[in-house]
Amino acid sequence: MKQEERPEPDDPHVMGYGKLFAIIAALLVLTCITVAVSYVNLGFYNVPIALLIATAKSSLVLLFFMHMKYEGTAIKVSFLSTIAFLCIMISFTFWDVAFR
């Protein structure tokens, strides 16, 4: 199995225009899906679907435009622990609102 090449720490993270165009196209498609879903009454599932689409869009931005895909392990672990803490805080908020 061929291992993926990792860039050197001082190398710039240059991606081809084709890849950047594909990511922008995916973001635009996800934005159109978000707008389309907002006009459909899905009851309880409106918020979870909107959050799922927003998570997908933010993941694309983080991985490719903010170059998180090319960062080291320490930064990835730090970022993931921050996201885990944010999820815990959001779940506490949802729990508080649900049981008022």
N, CA, C and O atoms as CSV, one atom per row, in Angstrom:
chain,resi,resn,atom,element,x,y,z
A,1,MET,N,N,0.837,-1.162,0.000
A,1,MET,CA,C,0.000,0.000,0.000
A,1,MET,C,C,0.892,1.238,0.000
A,1,MET,O,O,1.840,1.336,0.779
A,2,LYS,N,N,0.578,2.168,-0.874
A,2,LYS,CA,C,1.377,3.382,-0.977
A,2,LYS,C,C,0.925,4.396,0.060
A,2,LYS,O,O,-0.264,4.689,0.180
A,3,GLN,N,N,1.887,4.929,0.809
A,3,GLN,CA,C,1.546,5.933,1.810
A,3,GLN,C,C,1.402,7.296,1.150
A,3,GLN,O,O,2.076,7.609,0.169
A,4,GLU,N,N,0.522,8.083,1.704
A,4,GLU,CA,C,0.302,9.436,1.199
A,4,GLU,C,C,1.498,10.305,1.548
A,4,GLU,O,O,2.004,10.271,2.670
A,5,GLU,N,N,1.942,11.084,0.567
A,5,GLU,CA,C,3.077,11.967,0.820
A,5,GLU,C,C,2.653,13.121,1.704
A,5,GLU,O,O,1.602,13.726,1.493
A,6,ARG,N,N,3.463,13.417,2.683
A,6,ARG,CA,C,3.210,14.536,3.581
A,6,ARG,C,C,4.148,15.667,3.195
A,6,ARG,O,O,5.343,15.432,3.010
A,7,PRO,N,N,3.645,16.878,3.069
A,7,PRO,CA,C,4.526,17.999,2.743
A,7,PRO,C,C,5.450,18.333,3.911
A,7,PRO,O,O,5.139,18.058,5.070
A,8,GLU,N,N,6.549,18.910,3.592
A,8,GLU,CA,C,7.489,19.371,4.618
A,8,GLU,C,C,6.849,20.528,5.384
A,8,GLU,O,O,5.976,21.206,4.842
A,9,PRO,N,N,7.263,20.772,6.635
A,9,PRO,CA,C,6.632,21.831,7.430
A,9,PRO,C,C,6.735,23.227,6.810
A,9,PRO,O,O,5.849,24.059,7.006
A,10,ASP,N,N,7.805,23.484,6.068
A,10,ASP,CA,C,7.971,24.826,5.495
A,10,ASP,C,C,7.379,24.961,4.097
A,10,ASP,O,O,7.356,26.059,3.540
A,11,ASP,N,N,6.902,23.863,3.524
A,11,ASP,CA,C,6.327,23.923,2.181
A,11,ASP,C,C,4.936,24.545,2.234
A,11,ASP,O,O,4.163,24.269,3.151
A,12,PRO,N,N,4.616,25.389,1.245
A,12,PRO,CA,C,3.250,25.928,1.198
A,12,PRO,C,C,2.280,24.826,0.769
A,12,PRO,O,O,2.650,23.910,0.034
A,13,HIS,N,N,1.051,24.929,1.233
A,13,HIS,CA,C,0.029,23.947,0.885
A,13,HIS,C,C,-0.707,24.445,-0.348
A,13,HIS,O,O,-1.744,25.100,-0.241
A,14,VAL,N,N,-0.176,24.138,-1.494
A,14,VAL,CA,C,-0.773,24.617,-2.734
A,14,VAL,C,C,-1.623,23.504,-3.316
A,14,VAL,O,O,-1.154,22.385,-3.526
A,15,MET,N,N,-2.874,23.828,-3.570
A,15,MET,CA,C,-3.783,22.881,-4.201
A,15,MET,C,C,-4.082,23.375,-5.605
A,15,MET,O,O,-4.021,24.572,-5.886
A,16,GLY,N,N,-4.402,22.446,-6.471
A,16,GLY,CA,C,-4.730,22.800,-7.839
A,16,GLY,C,C,-6.063,23.520,-7.931
A,16,GLY,O,O,-6.915,23.410,-7.049
A,17,TYR,N,N,-6.220,24.258,-9.016
A,17,TYR,CA,C,-7.457,25.008,-9.198
A,17,TYR,C,C,-8.653,24.080,-9.379
A,17,TYR,O,O,-9.768,24.421,-8.986
A,18,GLY,N,N,-8.429,22.921,-9.965
A,18,GLY,CA,C,-9.523,21.970,-10.147
A,18,GLY,C,C,-10.097,21.505,-8.823
A,18,GLY,O,O,-11.314,21.417,-8.657
A,19,LYS,N,N,-9.211,21.209,-7.881
A,19,LYS,CA,C,-9.658,20.766,-6.554
A,19,LYS,C,C,-10.378,21.893,-5.826
A,19,LYS,O,O,-11.415,21.667,-5.201
A,20,LEU,N,N,-9.835,23.103,-5.902
A,20,LEU,CA,C,-10.492,24.241,-5.260
A,20,LEU,C,C,-11.863,24.518,-5.887
A,20,LEU,O,O,-12.823,24.828,-5.182
A,21,PHE,N,N,-11.943,24.402,-7.212
A,21,PHE,CA,C,-13.221,24.617,-7.890
A,21,PHE,C,C,-14.236,23.556,-7.465
A,21,PHE,O,O,-15.411,23.866,-7.268
A,22,ALA,N,N,-13.788,22.306,-7.323
A,22,ALA,CA,C,-14.691,21.236,-6.904
A,22,ALA,C,C,-15.215,21.490,-5.487
A,22,ALA,O,O,-16.383,21.228,-5.199
A,23,ILE,N,N,-14.356,21.996,-4.609
A,23,ILE,CA,C,-14.785,22.285,-3.236
A,23,ILE,C,C,-15.773,23.442,-3.209
A,23,ILE,O,O,-16.770,23.392,-2.489
A,24,ILE,N,N,-15.503,24.473,-3.982
A,24,ILE,CA,C,-16.436,25.603,-4.050
A,24,ILE,C,C,-17.774,25.151,-4.630
A,24,ILE,O,O,-18.831,25.566,-4.154
A,25,ALA,N,N,-17.730,24.300,-5.659
A,25,ALA,CA,C,-18.976,23.785,-6.249
A,25,ALA,C,C,-19.754,22.970,-5.216
A,25,ALA,O,O,-20.977,23.085,-5.128
A,26,ALA,N,N,-19.053,22.150,-4.437
A,26,ALA,CA,C,-19.726,21.367,-3.394
A,26,ALA,C,C,-20.348,22.281,-2.345
A,26,ALA,O,O,-21.457,22.025,-1.875
A,27,LEU,N,N,-19.634,23.351,-1.974
A,27,LEU,CA,C,-20.187,24.296,-1.003
A,27,LEU,C,C,-21.429,24.996,-1.548
A,27,LEU,O,O,-22.395,25.210,-0.816
A,28,LEU,N,N,-21.404,25.347,-2.820
A,28,LEU,CA,C,-22.577,25.988,-3.429
A,28,LEU,C,C,-23.751,25.021,-3.507
A,28,LEU,O,O,-24.892,25.414,-3.266
A,29,VAL,N,N,-23.484,23.763,-3.840
A,29,VAL,CA,C,-24.559,22.769,-3.886
A,29,VAL,C,C,-25.148,22.567,-2.496
A,29,VAL,O,O,-26.368,22.495,-2.345
A,30,LEU,N,N,-24.296,22.476,-1.482
A,30,LEU,CA,C,-24.797,22.319,-0.117
A,30,LEU,C,C,-25.585,23.545,0.341
A,30,LEU,O,O,-26.552,23.415,1.092
A,31,THR,N,N,-25.179,24.728,-0.103
A,31,THR,CA,C,-25.941,25.938,0.222
A,31,THR,C,C,-27.319,25.897,-0.437
A,31,THR,O,O,-28.317,26.262,0.185
A,32,CYS,N,N,-27.376,25.457,-1.688
A,32,CYS,CA,C,-28.675,25.333,-2.369
A,32,CYS,C,C,-29.556,24.298,-1.672
A,32,CYS,O,O,-30.766,24.488,-1.553
A,33,ILE,N,N,-28.949,23.209,-1.213
A,33,ILE,CA,C,-29.711,22.196,-0.477
A,33,ILE,C,C,-30.234,22.770,0.837
A,33,ILE,O,O,-31.362,22.481,1.237
A,34,THR,N,N,-29.420,23.577,1.505
A,34,THR,CA,C,-29.859,24.213,2.751
A,34,THR,C,C,-31.072,25.097,2.511
A,34,THR,O,O,-32.039,25.052,3.271
A,35,VAL,N,N,-31.022,25.900,1.457
A,35,VAL,CA,C,-32.145,26.784,1.143
A,35,VAL,C,C,-33.377,25.965,0.769
A,35,VAL,O,O,-34.487,26.289,1.191
A,36,ALA,N,N,-33.191,24.909,-0.019
A,36,ALA,CA,C,-34.324,24.077,-0.430
A,36,ALA,C,C,-34.967,23.380,0.762
A,36,ALA,O,O,-36.192,23.295,0.846
A,37,VAL,N,N,-34.148,22.884,1.678
A,37,VAL,CA,C,-34.681,22.189,2.854
A,37,VAL,C,C,-35.421,23.156,3.772
A,37,VAL,O,O,-36.348,22.758,4.477
A,38,SER,N,N,-35.019,24.414,3.766
A,38,SER,CA,C,-35.690,25.383,4.637
A,38,SER,C,C,-37.141,25.632,4.224
A,38,SER,O,O,-37.945,26.091,5.036
A,39,TYR,N,N,-37.477,25.333,2.973
A,39,TYR,CA,C,-38.844,25.526,2.508
A,39,TYR,C,C,-39.715,24.284,2.714
A,39,TYR,O,O,-40.926,24.332,2.494
A,40,VAL,N,N,-39.106,23.180,3.132
A,40,VAL,CA,C,-39.845,21.942,3.348
A,40,VAL,C,C,-40.073,21.771,4.846
A,40,VAL,O,O,-39.147,21.912,5.645
A,41,ASN,N,N,-41.311,21.468,5.214
A,41,ASN,CA,C,-41.626,21.256,6.619
A,41,ASN,C,C,-41.353,19.800,6.972
A,41,ASN,O,O,-42.119,18.906,6.613
A,42,LEU,N,N,-40.252,19.577,7.680
A,42,LEU,CA,C,-39.881,18.227,8.094
A,42,LEU,C,C,-40.149,17.999,9.574
A,42,LEU,O,O,-39.750,16.977,10.132
A,43,GLY,N,N,-40.815,18.936,10.199
A,43,GLY,CA,C,-41.148,18.813,11.615
A,43,GLY,C,C,-39.909,18.855,12.486
A,43,GLY,O,O,-39.114,19.792,12.417
A,44,PHE,N,N,-39.754,17.830,13.302
A,44,PHE,CA,C,-38.630,17.740,14.238
A,44,PHE,C,C,-37.282,17.690,13.528
A,44,PHE,O,O,-36.271,18.111,14.091
A,45,TYR,N,N,-37.258,17.184,12.310
A,45,TYR,CA,C,-35.988,16.952,11.608
A,45,TYR,C,C,-35.412,18.187,10.913
A,45,TYR,O,O,-34.325,18.101,10.343
A,46,ASN,N,N,-36.096,19.326,10.940
A,46,ASN,CA,C,-35.571,20.535,10.304
A,46,ASN,C,C,-34.213,20.946,10.875
A,46,ASN,O,O,-33.267,21.186,10.125
A,47,VAL,N,N,-34.123,21.026,12.184
A,47,VAL,CA,C,-32.877,21.473,12.821
A,47,VAL,C,C,-31.749,20.452,12.654
A,47,VAL,O,O,-30.639,20.848,12.300
A,48,PRO,N,N,-31.980,19.159,12.892
A,48,PRO,CA,C,-30.879,18.207,12.701
A,48,PRO,C,C,-30.350,18.163,11.265
A,48,PRO,O,O,-29.144,18.033,11.057
A,49,ILE,N,N,-31.230,18.269,10.287
A,49,ILE,CA,C,-30.774,18.260,8.897
A,49,ILE,C,C,-29.991,19.526,8.585
A,49,ILE,O,O,-28.961,19.467,7.913
A,50,ALA,N,N,-30.466,20.666,9.064
A,50,ALA,CA,C,-29.727,21.916,8.854
A,50,ALA,C,C,-28.346,21.854,9.509
A,50,ALA,O,O,-27.363,22.315,8.930
A,51,LEU,N,N,-28.271,21.287,10.715
A,51,LEU,CA,C,-26.980,21.145,11.393
A,51,LEU,C,C,-26.060,20.172,10.667
A,51,LEU,O,O,-24.848,20.384,10.616
A,52,LEU,N,N,-26.621,19.117,10.109
A,52,LEU,CA,C,-25.820,18.149,9.362
A,52,LEU,C,C,-25.216,18.789,8.110
A,52,LEU,O,O,-24.040,18.581,7.811
A,53,ILE,N,N,-26.007,19.555,7.391
A,53,ILE,CA,C,-25.511,20.235,6.191
A,53,ILE,C,C,-24.465,21.283,6.571
A,53,ILE,O,O,-23.440,21.410,5.901
A,54,ALA,N,N,-24.719,22.026,7.635
A,54,ALA,CA,C,-23.752,23.039,8.081
A,54,ALA,C,C,-22.441,22.394,8.529
A,54,ALA,O,O,-21.368,22.955,8.312
A,55,THR,N,N,-22.525,21.227,9.147
A,55,THR,CA,C,-21.319,20.506,9.552
A,55,THR,C,C,-20.515,20.063,8.337
A,55,THR,O,O,-19.288,20.159,8.334
A,56,ALA,N,N,-21.189,19.587,7.322
A,56,ALA,CA,C,-20.500,19.177,6.101
A,56,ALA,C,C,-19.807,20.361,5.440
A,56,ALA,O,O,-18.667,20.245,4.990
A,57,LYS,N,N,-20.494,21.499,5.380
A,57,LYS,CA,C,-19.893,22.687,4.768
A,57,LYS,C,C,-18.698,23.190,5.578
A,57,LYS,O,O,-17.665,23.541,5.008
A,58,SER,N,N,-18.834,23.225,6.891
A,58,SER,CA,C,-17.718,23.707,7.707
A,58,SER,C,C,-16.537,22.736,7.654
A,58,SER,O,O,-15.384,23.159,7.739
A,59,SER,N,N,-16.817,21.447,7.514
A,59,SER,CA,C,-15.729,20.475,7.385
A,59,SER,C,C,-14.944,20.697,6.102
A,59,SER,O,O,-13.715,20.623,6.108
A,60,LEU,N,N,-15.630,20.967,5.015
A,60,LEU,CA,C,-14.932,21.249,3.755
A,60,LEU,C,C,-14.058,22.489,3.868
A,60,LEU,O,O,-12.914,22.498,3.413
A,61,VAL,N,N,-14.606,23.537,4.480
A,61,VAL,CA,C,-13.834,24.765,4.641
A,61,VAL,C,C,-12.612,24.533,5.526
A,61,VAL,O,O,-11.512,24.979,5.201
A,62,LEU,N,N,-12.805,23.840,6.636
A,62,LEU,CA,C,-11.694,23.579,7.554
A,62,LEU,C,C,-10.611,22.711,6.921
A,62,LEU,O,O,-9.422,23.008,7.037
A,63,LEU,N,N,-11.022,21.652,6.259
A,63,LEU,CA,C,-10.041,20.721,5.719
A,63,LEU,C,C,-9.226,21.314,4.583
A,63,LEU,O,O,-8.013,21.115,4.520
A,64,PHE,N,N,-9.877,22.040,3.685
A,64,PHE,CA,C,-9.177,22.453,2.478
A,64,PHE,C,C,-8.786,23.927,2.464
A,64,PHE,O,O,-7.646,24.248,2.127
A,65,PHE,N,N,-9.691,24.827,2.817
A,65,PHE,CA,C,-9.349,26.244,2.767
A,65,PHE,C,C,-8.499,26.672,3.951
A,65,PHE,O,O,-7.679,27.582,3.827
A,66,MET,N,N,-8.683,26.027,5.101
A,66,MET,CA,C,-7.864,26.354,6.270
A,66,MET,C,C,-6.720,25.357,6.458
A,66,MET,O,O,-5.996,25.420,7.451
A,67,HIS,N,N,-6.559,24.441,5.504
A,67,HIS,CA,C,-5.440,23.490,5.441
A,67,HIS,C,C,-5.327,22.587,6.663
A,67,HIS,O,O,-4.224,22.159,7.001
A,68,MET,N,N,-6.432,22.287,7.331
A,68,MET,CA,C,-6.383,21.409,8.484
A,68,MET,C,C,-5.984,19.988,8.078
A,68,MET,O,O,-5.431,19.242,8.887
A,69,LYS,N,N,-6.260,19.621,6.847
A,69,LYS,CA,C,-5.908,18.299,6.338
A,69,LYS,C,C,-4.394,18.082,6.350
A,69,LYS,O,O,-3.927,16.949,6.461
A,70,TYR,N,N,-3.639,19.158,6.237
A,70,TYR,CA,C,-2.180,19.060,6.121
A,70,TYR,C,C,-1.449,19.394,7.418
A,70,TYR,O,O,-0.219,19.454,7.422
A,71,GLU,N,N,-2.159,19.610,8.505
A,71,GLU,CA,C,-1.524,19.995,9.767
A,71,GLU,C,C,-1.026,18.775,10.528
A,71,GLU,O,O,-1.330,17.633,10.183
A,72,GLY,N,N,-0.253,19.050,11.572
A,72,GLY,CA,C,0.308,17.986,12.395
A,72,GLY,C,C,-0.702,17.427,13.383
A,72,GLY,O,O,-1.817,17.932,13.513
A,73,THR,N,N,-0.291,16.383,14.070
A,73,THR,CA,C,-1.178,15.678,14.994
A,73,THR,C,C,-1.600,16.543,16.178
A,73,THR,O,O,-2.755,16.484,16.602
A,74,ALA,N,N,-0.688,17.341,16.714
A,74,ALA,CA,C,-1.010,18.154,17.888
A,74,ALA,C,C,-2.123,19.156,17.586
A,74,ALA,O,O,-3.019,19.356,18.406
A,75,ILE,N,N,-2.070,19.773,16.431
A,75,ILE,CA,C,-3.101,20.747,16.071
A,75,ILE,C,C,-4.425,20.043,15.803
A,75,ILE,O,O,-5.484,20.561,16.159
A,76,LYS,N,N,-4.379,18.880,15.187
A,76,LYS,CA,C,-5.617,18.132,14.937
A,76,LYS,C,C,-6.272,17.696,16.243
A,76,LYS,O,O,-7.490,17.804,16.391
A,77,VAL,N,N,-5.479,17.207,17.189
A,77,VAL,CA,C,-6.026,16.782,18.484
A,77,VAL,C,C,-6.596,17.978,19.234
A,77,VAL,O,O,-7.659,17.876,19.847
A,78,SER,N,N,-5.906,19.102,19.192
A,78,SER,CA,C,-6.390,20.315,19.846
A,78,SER,C,C,-7.717,20.760,19.239
A,78,SER,O,O,-8.643,21.124,19.965
A,79,PHE,N,N,-7.808,20.733,17.932
A,79,PHE,CA,C,-9.032,21.131,17.258
A,79,PHE,C,C,-10.179,20.174,17.598
A,79,PHE,O,O,-11.287,20.619,17.895
A,80,LEU,N,N,-9.920,18.874,17.555
A,80,LEU,CA,C,-10.975,17.905,17.833
A,80,LEU,C,C,-11.454,17.971,19.282
A,80,LEU,O,O,-12.638,17.777,19.555
A,81,SER,N,N,-10.535,18.246,20.213
A,81,SER,CA,C,-10.969,18.390,21.605
A,81,SER,C,C,-11.822,19.645,21.787
A,81,SER,O,O,-12.755,19.647,22.589
A,82,THR,N,N,-11.513,20.695,21.059
A,82,THR,CA,C,-12.340,21.902,21.100
A,82,THR,C,C,-13.732,21.624,20.552
A,82,THR,O,O,-14.725,22.074,21.123
A,83,ILE,N,N,-13.810,20.889,19.457
A,83,ILE,CA,C,-15.105,20.543,18.871
A,83,ILE,C,C,-15.902,19.655,19.834
A,83,ILE,O,O,-17.113,19.827,19.973
A,84,ALA,N,N,-15.234,18.715,20.494
A,84,ALA,CA,C,-15.918,17.849,21.463
A,84,ALA,C,C,-16.498,18.673,22.611
A,84,ALA,O,O,-17.633,18.445,23.029
A,85,PHE,N,N,-15.721,19.629,23.120
A,85,PHE,CA,C,-16.208,20.497,24.183
A,85,PHE,C,C,-17.399,21.331,23.713
A,85,PHE,O,O,-18.365,21.509,24.455
A,86,LEU,N,N,-17.332,21.839,22.485
A,86,LEU,CA,C,-18.437,22.609,21.927
A,86,LEU,C,C,-19.695,21.749,21.811
A,86,LEU,O,O,-20.792,22.220,22.111
A,87,CYS,N,N,-19.551,20.497,21.380
A,87,CYS,CA,C,-20.700,19.595,21.287
A,87,CYS,C,C,-21.322,19.347,22.654
A,87,CYS,O,O,-22.545,19.290,22.782
A,88,ILE,N,N,-20.490,19.201,23.665
A,88,ILE,CA,C,-21.005,19.006,25.021
A,88,ILE,C,C,-21.802,20.227,25.464
A,88,ILE,O,O,-22.889,20.085,26.025
A,89,MET,N,N,-21.278,21.415,25.220
A,89,MET,CA,C,-21.982,22.641,25.625
A,89,MET,C,C,-23.296,22.811,24.858
A,89,MET,O,O,-24.299,23.227,25.437
A,90,ILE,N,N,-23.296,22.497,23.583
A,90,ILE,CA,C,-24.530,22.600,22.794
A,90,ILE,C,C,-25.551,21.581,23.286
A,90,ILE,O,O,-26.740,21.886,23.373
A,91,SER,N,N,-25.093,20.373,23.608
A,91,SER,CA,C,-26.034,19.363,24.107
A,91,SER,C,C,-26.632,19.781,25.451
A,91,SER,O,O,-27.805,19.515,25.713
A,92,PHE,N,N,-25.837,20.432,26.305
A,92,PHE,CA,C,-26.388,20.953,27.559
A,92,PHE,C,C,-27.461,22.005,27.285
A,92,PHE,O,O,-28.481,22.045,27.974
A,93,THR,N,N,-27.239,22.844,26.296
A,93,THR,CA,C,-28.226,23.870,25.949
A,93,THR,C,C,-29.510,23.232,25.446
A,93,THR,O,O,-30.600,23.612,25.874
A,94,PHE,N,N,-29.391,22.254,24.532
A,94,PHE,CA,C,-30.582,21.562,24.031
A,94,PHE,C,C,-31.317,20.846,25.166
A,94,PHE,O,O,-32.548,20.849,25.213
A,95,TRP,N,N,-30.566,20.238,26.073
A,95,TRP,CA,C,-31.164,19.517,27.193
A,95,TRP,C,C,-31.918,20.485,28.106
A,95,TRP,O,O,-33.007,20.170,28.586
A,96,ASP,N,N,-31.338,21.657,28.343
A,96,ASP,CA,C,-31.967,22.660,29.194
A,96,ASP,C,C,-33.265,23.171,28.569
A,96,ASP,O,O,-34.276,23.310,29.258
A,97,VAL,N,N,-33.235,23.446,27.283
A,97,VAL,CA,C,-34.427,23.948,26.609
A,97,VAL,C,C,-35.508,22.873,26.528
A,97,VAL,O,O,-36.695,23.177,26.638
A,98,ALA,N,N,-35.109,21.643,26.340
A,98,ALA,CA,C,-36.095,20.551,26.191
A,98,ALA,C,C,-36.851,20.271,27.473
A,98,ALA,O,O,-38.010,19.861,27.416
A,99,PHE,N,N,-36.237,20.478,28.628
A,99,PHE,CA,C,-36.868,20.107,29.897
A,99,PHE,C,C,-37.277,21.306,30.744
A,99,PHE,O,O,-37.288,21.211,31.972
A,100,ARG,N,N,-37.603,22.401,30.133
A,100,ARG,CA,C,-38.089,23.568,30.886
A,100,ARG,C,C,-39.534,23.410,31.229
A,100,ARG,O,O,-40.118,24.290,31.860
